[in-house]
Amino acid sequence: MGGMSGFGSSAFEEFFRNMGGNNPFSSHFGNRRPAQAPDKVIQIDITPMESYKSVEKTVEYRRNISCDGCKGSGGEKQVCTTCKGSGQIQQVFGNAFFRQVQTTVCPTCQGAGQKIIKACYGCGGSGVKPEMKSLKFKIPHGSDSGDFFRLEGLGDYYQERGFGNLLIKINMTSDEQWEKMGNDLVYINVLDYDDLKKDDFNVPHPNGEMKLKFPEIFDTSTPLRVRGKGFHKEAPIGDLYVRSVVRFKRNFSKEE
């Protein structure tokens, strides 16, 4: 037992520092940093052409800003008597040889360190009020479903943490003419009966109209491929695929 008597809390900290880690039993009490304001996520729908042309879209969304009446404080406050303003409470477990300190959020003030004793009339103590925000957002070329773009400080306001960031989540949709498949651009070429008699057809590619020839054997189950005419967000450059759809009204003469 004598060999354990000098292995106190400072020895623990030295041990974990030498191991390249942190003391898991350390509470970090007194060094608490204000938590970063959460991000606000909104989703916008874009088309393949909007992604290819890198268009600028107007984004409108609802967010919370600081209340003018109380300057975001929520009202008159006093220091929480439970945690003495730290926002945390500690519980100590163990004995003289092995001690564990557990730190949790103060249940009385929910980590704020203060309690509102007279709520602001304008915001009801929340410290925020809603507003509609409008901004211009240029869609990067090649954007696709699941892409996120962060705009600093354009999210919701939180007391003592300021404004969070805005995350724009992209959702790719299809239209009647275009689809996006990875780095490839797909054109839906709708043909009627008269189109089938022609030798070529036009594709309204965003970089300029293209004239393509029909293959000798026309097969709608196999799309035509034009190399290097897809998205160029990253290597390798995508291709253009032309998927033909035949659609026409069948007219039959009625026998008399």
C-alpha positions, 0 to 999 in steps of 0.5 A: 500500500505504501507504493500507492500513497503518492499516486494522487491527482497530480500523478494521474495528470502527469501519467496521462500527459506522458501517454499523450492524452488527457486525464479523463477524471479531470473536470476542467472546472473553472476553464469552461468556454461558452459553447459555440452557437449551433448551426442552422440548416436549410435546404434548397432545391436546384436543377442540373442546369442551375448546378452546371451554370453556377447560377445565383439564387435568392434564398429566403429563410426565417431566423432568430435575432437578438431582441431589441428590448433586452439586447438579447439578455432575456431580461433582468437576471441574477447569478444562479445560487446552485452553481454560483454562476459557473453553469456546472455542478460537480460530484466527487466519487471515490476515496483518498487513493482514487477520486473521480470528479463528474461535472454536469450541467447545472439543472437550475439554470441549464448551464447559463450561470444565471436565472431570469427574475424579470423576463423581457416583455418583448421576447418573453425571456427568450432574448430573441425575436424572429425575422425573415432573411434574404440573401444571394447564394451562388451555386458552385458548379457541380453541386449535388444532393448532400452538399453543404455550404457554410455561411458564417454568422448567418444562423440563429442568435443565441444568448451569450453565444452570438450568431451561429452559422448557416448551413445550406444543404443542396437537394438535386432535382430533375426536370423534363430535359436534364438529369445529373448522375455524378459528374455526368450530364444526361439529356432527355431527347424526346423524339416524335415520328418525324424526328426518326426520319432525320439524320441528326438532332440538336442538343441544347448544351449549356456551353452551346447547341450541339448537332449530333448524328443518329447512329445507324442502329437506333436503340433507345435502350442504349444512350449516346455518349459524348466524352468530356461534355459533362460536369468539370468539378473535378477530374475526370471530367464527366460525359454527356449522355443522350437518352432518347425517348420516342413519343408520338400519337398513333393515327390509324385510318378507320375502315368504312 
